[in-house]
Protein backbone atom coordinates (compact mmCIF):
# COMPACT_ATOMS: atom_id res chain seq x y z
CA UNK A 1 0.00 0.00 0.00
CA UNK A 2 1.43 3.34 -1.03
CA UNK A 3 1.30 6.70 0.73
CA UNK A 4 -1.70 7.78 -1.30
CA UNK A 5 -3.63 4.68 -0.28
CA UNK A 6 -3.07 5.43 3.41
CA UNK A 7 -4.53 8.89 2.92
CA UNK A 8 -7.61 7.47 1.24
CA UNK A 9 -8.19 5.03 4.09
CA UNK A 10 -7.89 7.77 6.71
CA UNK A 11 -10.24 9.98 4.71
CA UNK A 12 -12.85 7.22 4.56
CA UNK A 13 -12.68 6.71 8.34
CA UNK A 14 -12.80 10.44 8.93
CA UNK A 15 -15.83 10.91 6.69
CA UNK A 16 -17.75 8.15 8.42
CA UNK A 17 -16.68 9.46 11.85
CA UNK A 18 -18.16 12.87 11.01
CA UNK A 19 -21.47 11.30 10.02
CA UNK A 20 -21.57 9.15 13.15
CA UNK A 21 -20.74 12.16 15.35
CA UNK A 22 -23.74 14.04 13.94
CA UNK A 23 -25.97 11.02 14.53
CA UNK A 24 -24.73 10.64 18.13
CA UNK A 25 -25.39 14.32 18.89
CA UNK A 26 -28.91 14.02 17.44
CA UNK A 27 -29.64 10.98 19.61
CA UNK A 28 -28.17 12.76 22.66
CA UNK A 29 -30.41 15.80 22.22
CA UNK A 30 -33.41 13.53 21.66
CA UNK A 31 -32.61 11.60 24.84
CA UNK A 32 -32.31 8.31 22.94
CA UNK A 33 -28.54 7.77 23.17
CA UNK A 34 -27.81 4.54 25.02
CA UNK A 35 -24.29 3.76 23.83
CA UNK A 36 -21.65 4.71 21.27
CA UNK A 37 -20.15 1.23 21.15
CA UNK A 38 -21.66 0.54 17.74
CA UNK A 39 -19.97 3.62 16.29
CA UNK A 40 -16.60 2.69 17.79
CA UNK A 41 -16.91 -0.86 16.40
CA UNK A 42 -17.74 0.40 12.92
CA UNK A 43 -14.86 2.88 12.84
CA UNK A 44 -12.44 0.29 14.20
CA UNK A 45 -13.49 -2.13 11.46
CA UNK A 46 -12.93 0.54 8.82
CA UNK A 47 -9.52 1.42 10.25
CA UNK A 48 -8.50 -2.24 10.46
CA UNK A 49 -8.91 -2.67 6.70
CA UNK A 50 -6.32 -0.22 5.33
CA UNK A 51 -5.58 -2.36 2.27
CA UNK A 52 -9.15 -2.12 1.03
CA UNK A 53 -9.53 0.62 -1.59
CA UNK A 54 -12.36 3.13 -1.10
CA UNK A 55 -15.85 1.86 -1.95
CA UNK A 56 -14.66 -1.76 -2.00
CA UNK A 57 -15.60 -2.73 1.53
CA UNK A 58 -18.30 -5.34 2.05
CA UNK A 59 -20.75 -4.92 4.92
CA UNK A 60 -23.56 -7.05 6.27
CA UNK A 61 -26.37 -4.53 6.07
CA UNK A 62 -27.04 -0.88 5.31
CA UNK A 63 -30.03 0.82 6.97
CA UNK A 64 -31.56 4.11 5.84
CA UNK A 65 -34.72 6.17 6.22
CA UNK A 66 -35.88 8.76 8.71
CA UNK A 67 -37.11 6.27 11.31
CA UNK A 68 -35.25 4.70 14.20
CA UNK A 69 -32.37 3.10 12.30
CA UNK A 70 -30.43 2.45 15.51
CA UNK A 71 -33.36 0.39 16.80
CA UNK A 72 -33.17 -1.84 13.72
CA UNK A 73 -29.47 -2.35 14.28
CA UNK A 74 -29.99 -3.13 17.97
CA UNK A 75 -32.70 -5.66 17.11
CA UNK A 76 -30.43 -7.36 14.59
CA UNK A 77 -27.73 -7.66 17.25
CA UNK A 78 -30.26 -9.04 19.72
CA UNK A 79 -31.36 -11.61 17.15
CA UNK A 80 -27.92 -13.01 16.49
CA UNK A 81 -25.63 -10.57 14.69
CA UNK A 82 -22.23 -9.94 16.23
CA UNK A 83 -20.66 -6.58 17.06
CA UNK A 84 -18.03 -7.22 14.36
CA UNK A 85 -20.73 -7.62 11.71
CA UNK A 86 -20.82 -4.29 9.94
CA UNK A 87 -24.35 -2.91 10.10
CA UNK A 88 -24.13 0.61 8.74
CA UNK A 89 -26.58 3.33 9.80
CA UNK A 90 -27.05 5.68 6.85
CA UNK A 91 -28.89 8.92 7.48
CA UNK A 92 -30.54 10.27 4.29
CA UNK A 93 -28.44 13.44 4.63
CA UNK A 94 -25.27 11.34 4.65
CA UNK A 95 -26.38 9.49 1.51
CA UNK A 96 -27.10 12.76 -0.22
CA UNK A 97 -23.77 14.34 0.71
CA UNK A 98 -21.41 11.38 0.50
CA UNK A 99 -23.18 8.43 -1.12
CA UNK A 100 -22.62 4.88 0.04
CA UNK A 101 -19.46 4.31 2.14
CA UNK A 102 -19.19 0.70 0.93
CA UNK A 103 -19.50 -1.20 -2.34
CA UNK A 104 -21.59 -4.19 -1.28
CA UNK A 105 -24.02 -5.23 1.44
CA UNK A 106 -25.68 -8.61 1.82
CA UNK A 107 -29.01 -6.98 2.61
CA UNK A 108 -30.38 -3.45 2.95
CA UNK A 109 -33.21 -2.00 5.03
CA UNK A 110 -35.24 1.04 3.97
CA UNK A 111 -37.37 2.07 6.95
CA UNK A 112 -39.33 4.81 5.19
CA UNK A 113 -38.98 7.73 2.79
CA UNK A 114 -39.02 10.41 5.50
CA UNK A 115 -35.95 12.47 4.60
CA UNK A 116 -36.49 15.52 6.81
CA UNK A 117 -32.74 15.89 7.37
CA UNK A 118 -32.04 16.91 3.75
CA UNK A 119 -32.67 20.27 2.03
CA UNK A 120 -36.33 20.91 1.22
CA UNK A 121 -35.90 20.51 -2.53
CA UNK A 122 -34.87 16.88 -1.97
CA UNK A 123 -37.88 16.11 0.21
CA UNK A 124 -40.45 15.79 -2.54
CA UNK A 125 -41.82 12.27 -2.93
CA UNK A 126 -39.94 11.18 -6.04
CA UNK A 127 -36.57 12.52 -4.92
CA UNK A 128 -36.98 11.00 -1.46
CA UNK A 129 -37.77 7.62 -3.00
CA UNK A 130 -34.74 7.89 -5.26
CA UNK A 131 -32.45 8.88 -2.39
CA UNK A 132 -33.31 6.04 0.00
CA UNK A 133 -33.25 3.53 -2.87
CA UNK A 134 -29.52 4.16 -3.30
CA UNK A 135 -28.84 1.41 -0.74
CA UNK A 136 -30.18 -1.14 -3.24
CA UNK A 137 -27.31 -0.30 -5.60
CA UNK A 138 -24.84 -2.12 -3.34
CA UNK A 139 -26.96 -5.25 -2.83
CA UNK A 140 -25.87 -8.05 -5.18
CA UNK A 141 -28.14 -9.65 -7.73
CA UNK A 142 -30.82 -11.67 -5.92
CA UNK A 143 -29.81 -10.05 -2.64
CA UNK A 144 -32.57 -8.70 -0.40
CA UNK A 145 -33.87 -5.19 0.21
CA UNK A 146 -36.37 -4.76 3.06
CA UNK A 147 -38.97 -2.11 2.21
CA UNK A 148 -42.23 -0.83 3.78
CA UNK A 149 -45.26 -2.56 2.26
CA UNK A 150 -46.84 0.72 1.15
CA UNK A 151 -43.71 2.09 -0.56
CA UNK A 152 -44.55 0.64 -3.95
CA UNK A 153 -42.20 2.86 -5.95
CA UNK A 154 -39.25 2.00 -3.72
CA UNK A 155 -40.07 -1.69 -4.07
CA UNK A 156 -40.02 -1.22 -7.85
CA UNK A 157 -36.64 0.49 -7.75
CA UNK A 158 -35.18 -2.36 -5.69
CA UNK A 159 -36.61 -4.90 -8.13
CA UNK A 160 -35.20 -2.92 -11.06
CA UNK A 161 -31.80 -3.27 -9.36
CA UNK A 162 -32.37 -7.06 -9.61
CA UNK A 163 -32.74 -7.43 -5.86
CA UNK A 164 -35.33 -9.52 -4.12
CA UNK A 165 -37.85 -7.50 -2.15
CA UNK A 166 -39.05 -8.23 1.38
CA UNK A 167 -41.88 -6.02 2.65
CA UNK A 168 -42.97 -5.23 6.18
CA UNK A 169 -45.94 -3.65 7.94
CA UNK A 170 -46.93 -3.02 11.55
CA UNK A 171 -50.25 -4.86 11.10
CA UNK A 172 -51.56 -7.55 8.75
CA UNK A 173 -53.85 -5.44 6.57
CA UNK A 174 -51.98 -5.77 3.30
CA UNK A 175 -53.28 -5.49 -0.23
CA UNK A 176 -52.23 -7.48 -3.26
CA UNK A 177 -50.33 -4.44 -4.51
CA UNK A 178 -48.40 -4.24 -1.24
CA UNK A 179 -46.96 -7.73 -1.73
CA UNK A 180 -46.92 -8.03 -5.53
CA UNK A 181 -43.10 -7.86 -5.77
CA UNK A 182 -42.31 -9.49 -2.42
CA UNK A 183 -40.52 -12.78 -1.94
CA UNK A 184 -40.99 -12.44 1.83
CA UNK A 185 -43.46 -10.55 4.00
CA UNK A 186 -43.29 -9.49 7.65
CA UNK A 187 -46.46 -8.50 9.52
CA UNK A 188 -47.84 -8.34 13.06
CA UNK A 189 -50.72 -10.58 14.18
CA UNK A 190 -52.00 -10.81 17.71
CA UNK A 191 -48.93 -9.11 19.12
CA UNK A 192 -46.43 -11.37 17.34
CA UNK A 193 -44.23 -10.93 14.29
CA UNK A 194 -45.13 -13.30 11.46
CA UNK A 195 -42.82 -13.92 8.52
CA UNK A 196 -44.04 -15.53 5.29
CA UNK A 197 -42.03 -16.72 2.31
CA UNK A 198 -42.56 -19.36 -0.37
CA UNK A 199 -45.88 -20.43 1.11
CA UNK A 200 -44.31 -21.09 4.53
CA UNK A 201 -45.05 -19.20 7.75
CA UNK A 202 -42.34 -18.50 10.34
CA UNK A 203 -42.48 -17.18 13.89
CA UNK A 204 -40.67 -13.86 14.32
CA UNK A 205 -41.10 -13.35 18.05
CA UNK A 206 -43.30 -11.30 20.32
CA UNK A 207 -43.61 -7.57 19.70
CA UNK A 208 -42.02 -5.60 22.55
CA UNK A 209 -43.41 -2.32 23.81
CA UNK A 210 -40.02 -0.62 24.26
CA UNK A 211 -38.98 -0.68 20.58
CA UNK A 212 -40.78 0.81 17.54
CA UNK A 213 -42.83 -1.95 15.93
CA UNK A 214 -41.66 -1.14 12.41
CA UNK A 215 -38.03 -1.47 13.47
CA UNK A 216 -38.73 -4.86 15.04
CA UNK A 217 -40.47 -6.26 11.96
CA UNK A 218 -37.86 -4.83 9.56
CA UNK A 219 -35.04 -6.32 11.65
CA UNK A 220 -36.76 -9.72 11.78
CA UNK A 221 -37.09 -9.72 7.99
CA UNK A 222 -33.47 -8.67 7.53
CA UNK A 223 -32.30 -11.47 9.81
CA UNK A 224 -34.52 -13.95 7.96
CA UNK A 225 -32.80 -12.94 4.71
CA UNK A 226 -29.31 -13.08 6.25
CA UNK A 227 -29.86 -16.57 7.64
CA UNK A 228 -31.13 -17.70 4.25
CA UNK A 229 -28.01 -16.32 2.60
CA UNK A 230 -25.77 -17.86 5.27
CA UNK A 231 -27.39 -21.25 4.79
CA UNK A 232 -26.51 -21.19 1.09
CA UNK A 233 -30.13 -21.21 -0.09
CA UNK A 234 -29.40 -18.47 -2.60
CA UNK A 235 -27.31 -18.87 -5.71
CA UNK A 236 -25.34 -15.69 -5.00
CA UNK A 237 -23.70 -16.88 -1.76
CA UNK A 238 -22.22 -20.19 -2.84
CA UNK A 239 -23.18 -21.80 0.47
CA UNK A 240 -21.36 -19.98 3.27
CA UNK A 241 -21.67 -21.45 6.72
CA UNK A 242 -23.83 -19.57 9.20
CA UNK A 243 -22.48 -18.23 12.46
CA UNK A 244 -25.64 -16.41 13.55
CA UNK A 245 -28.20 -17.64 15.96
CA UNK A 246 -31.96 -17.46 15.88
CA UNK A 247 -34.54 -15.52 17.80
CA UNK A 248 -33.88 -15.53 21.50
HUCORVEN-V418594 format. One record per residue. N is the residue number from 1. PSI is psi in radians with two decimals (none if undefined). NEAR is the number of other ideal C-beta (glycine too) atoms within 12 Angstrom. D_LAST is the distance of its C-alpha to the last C-alpha in Angstrom with 1 decimal. Layout:
N_PSI_NEAR_D_LAST, N_PSI_NEAR_D_LAST
//
This chain:
1_2.24_14_43.0, 2_3.07_11_45.9, 3_-0.66_10_46.5, 4_-0.62_12_45.8, 5_-0.68_18_42.4, 6_-0.73_17_41.4, 7_-0.69_15_42.5, 8_-0.77_24_40.4, 9_-0.77_28_37.2, 10_-0.66_20_37.9, 11_-0.69_22_38.6, 12_-0.77_33_35.3, 13_-0.75_29_33.4, 14_-0.71_20_35.7, 15_-0.78_25_35.3, 16_-0.62_37_31.5, 17_-0.70_25_31.8, 18_-0.74_22_34.1, 19_-0.74_35_31.7, 20_-0.62_33_28.8, 21_-0.76_21_31.3, 22_-0.77_22_32.2, 23_-0.74_33_28.6, 24_-0.75_27_27.9, 25_-0.73_17_31.1, 26_-0.77_24_30.2, 27_-0.64_25_26.9, 28_-0.80_15_28.9, 29_-0.56_11_31.5, 30_-0.12_13_29.1, 31_0.38_8_27.4, 32_0.22_20_23.9, 33_1.99_19_24.0, 34_-0.62_19_21.3, 35_2.72_17_21.7, 36_0.21_20_23.7, 37_-0.65_19_21.7, 38_-0.66_34_20.5, 39_-0.74_32_24.2, 40_-0.75_20_25.4, 41_-0.71_26_23.0, 42_-0.77_37_24.2, 43_-0.65_29_27.9, 44_-0.72_19_27.6, 45_-0.69_29_26.4, 46_-0.77_32_29.3, 47_-0.50_22_31.7, 48_-0.01_16_30.7, 49_1.00_25_31.7, 50_-0.37_22_35.4, 51_-0.10_15_36.7, 52_2.11_25_34.8, 53_2.80_19_37.2, 54_2.54_28_36.4, 55_0.49_21_34.3, 56_0.01_20_33.3, 57_2.43_31_30.0, 58_2.39_25_26.9, 59_2.93_36_23.7, 60_-0.83_40_20.3, 61_2.45_45_20.4, 62_2.38_47_22.9, 63_2.24_45_22.2, 64_3.10_49_25.2, 65_2.99_44_26.6, 66_-0.03_28_27.5, 67_-2.86_35_24.3, 68_1.45_32_21.5, 69_-0.65_45_20.8, 70_-0.59_37_19.3, 71_-0.64_32_16.6, 72_-0.81_44_15.8, 73_-0.78_42_15.7, 74_-0.69_30_13.5, 75_-0.69_40_10.9, 76_-0.68_44_11.2, 77_-0.73_29_10.9, 78_-0.55_27_7.6, 79_0.11_35_6.4, 80_-0.24_27_8.2, 81_2.71_35_11.8, 82_2.76_20_14.0, 83_-0.56_22_16.6, 84_-0.22_20_19.3, 85_2.18_29_18.2, 86_1.88_37_20.8, 87_1.95_43_19.5, 88_2.14_45_22.8, 89_2.04_41_23.4, 90_1.74_44_26.7, 91_2.50_40_28.6, 92_-0.65_39_31.2, 93_-0.66_27_34.0, 94_-0.78_34_32.9, 95_-0.74_38_32.9, 96_-0.73_25_36.3, 97_-0.57_21_37.8, 98_-0.24_25_36.3, 99_-2.92_25_34.7, 100_2.37_35_31.7, 101_0.24_41_31.3, 102_2.92_37_30.0, 103_-0.29_21_31.3, 104_2.43_28_28.3, 105_2.51_38_24.6, 106_-0.72_41_22.4, 107_2.92_51_21.3, 108_2.61_49_22.4, 109_2.20_55_21.3, 110_1.89_53_24.2, 111_-0.65_44_23.1, 112_-3.09_34_26.6, 113_0.45_33_30.3, 114_1.82_25_30.9, 115_0.92_36_32.8, 116_-0.24_19_34.4, 117_0.13_28_34.5, 118_2.84_25_37.0, 119_2.63_16_40.8, 120_-0.63_11_41.8, 121_-0.32_12_43.4, 122_0.06_23_40.0, 123_-0.08_23_38.3, 124_2.75_15_40.0, 125_-0.86_17_37.9, 126_-0.73_17_38.8, 127_-0.64_22_38.6, 128_-0.74_34_35.2, 129_-0.74_32_33.9, 130_-0.70_28_35.6, 131_-0.90_40_34.2, 132_-0.45_49_30.5, 133_-0.16_37_30.9, 134_-0.56_35_32.0, 135_-0.42_46_28.4, 136_-0.40_39_28.9, 137_-0.47_30_31.8, 138_-0.07_35_29.6, 139_2.25_43_27.3, 140_2.88_26_28.8, 141_2.31_21_30.4, 142_0.14_24_27.9, 143_-3.08_38_25.1, 144_2.32_48_23.0, 145_2.16_52_23.7, 146_2.18_54_21.5, 147_2.55_52_24.0, 148_2.51_40_24.5, 149_-0.53_37_25.8, 150_-0.09_24_29.1, 151_1.29_34_29.9, 152_-0.70_26_32.0, 153_-0.68_25_34.1, 154_-0.70_40_31.2, 155_-0.77_36_29.7, 156_-0.68_23_33.2, 157_-0.70_31_33.5, 158_-0.70_41_30.2, 159_-0.68_28_31.6, 160_-0.49_18_34.9, 161_0.13_28_33.3, 162_0.49_18_32.3, 163_2.74_37_28.6, 164_2.59_37_26.4, 165_2.28_44_25.3, 166_2.24_45_22.0, 167_2.61_44_22.6, 168_2.70_50_20.6, 169_2.82_34_21.7, 170_0.14_29_20.6, 171_-2.86_21_22.1, 172_0.44_24_23.2, 173_1.31_13_26.9, 174_2.58_25_27.5, 175_2.95_15_30.8, 176_-0.64_12_31.9, 177_-0.61_16_32.7, 178_-0.62_25_29.3, 179_0.16_28_27.8, 180_-0.65_17_30.9, 181_0.01_28_29.8, 182_2.38_38_26.1, 183_-0.34_33_24.5, 184_2.60_40_21.1, 185_2.37_41_20.6, 186_2.20_50_17.8, 187_3.13_37_18.7, 188_2.20_31_17.8, 189_2.20_23_19.0, 190_0.71_12_19.1, 191_0.21_18_16.5, 192_2.60_23_13.9, 193_2.29_39_13.4, 194_2.23_31_15.2, 195_2.36_41_15.8, 196_2.36_29_19.1, 197_2.33_27_20.9, 198_0.56_16_23.8, 199_-0.01_9_24.2, 200_2.62_14_20.7, 201_2.33_19_18.1, 202_2.54_26_14.3, 203_2.26_18_11.6, 204_0.05_37_10.0, 205_2.90_29_8.3, 206_2.44_20_10.4, 207_2.28_27_12.7, 208_2.58_22_12.9, 209_-0.29_9_16.4, 210_0.04_16_16.4, 211_2.41_30_15.7, 212_2.35_28_18.2, 213_-0.75_32_17.2, 214_-0.69_40_18.7, 215_-0.67_38_16.7, 216_-0.76_41_13.4, 217_-0.73_46_14.8, 218_-0.74_54_16.5, 219_-0.71_47_13.5, 220_-0.72_45_11.7, 221_-0.74_51_15.1, 222_-0.75_50_15.6, 223_-0.62_46_12.5, 224_-0.80_44_13.7, 225_-0.73_46_17.0, 226_-0.75_41_16.1, 227_-0.63_36_14.5, 228_-0.77_34_17.6, 229_-0.78_32_19.8, 230_-0.57_28_18.3, 231_-0.18_19_18.8, 232_0.28_15_22.4, 233_-0.26_24_22.6, 234_2.58_26_24.7, 235_-0.54_14_28.2, 236_-0.59_24_27.9, 237_-0.43_24_25.4, 238_0.36_13_27.4, 239_0.89_14_24.4, 240_2.62_18_22.6, 241_2.55_12_20.1, 242_2.42_20_16.4, 243_0.31_15_14.8, 244_2.43_31_11.5, 245_-3.11_17_8.2, 246_-2.93_21_6.3, 247_2.31_23_3.8, 248_none_13_0.0
//
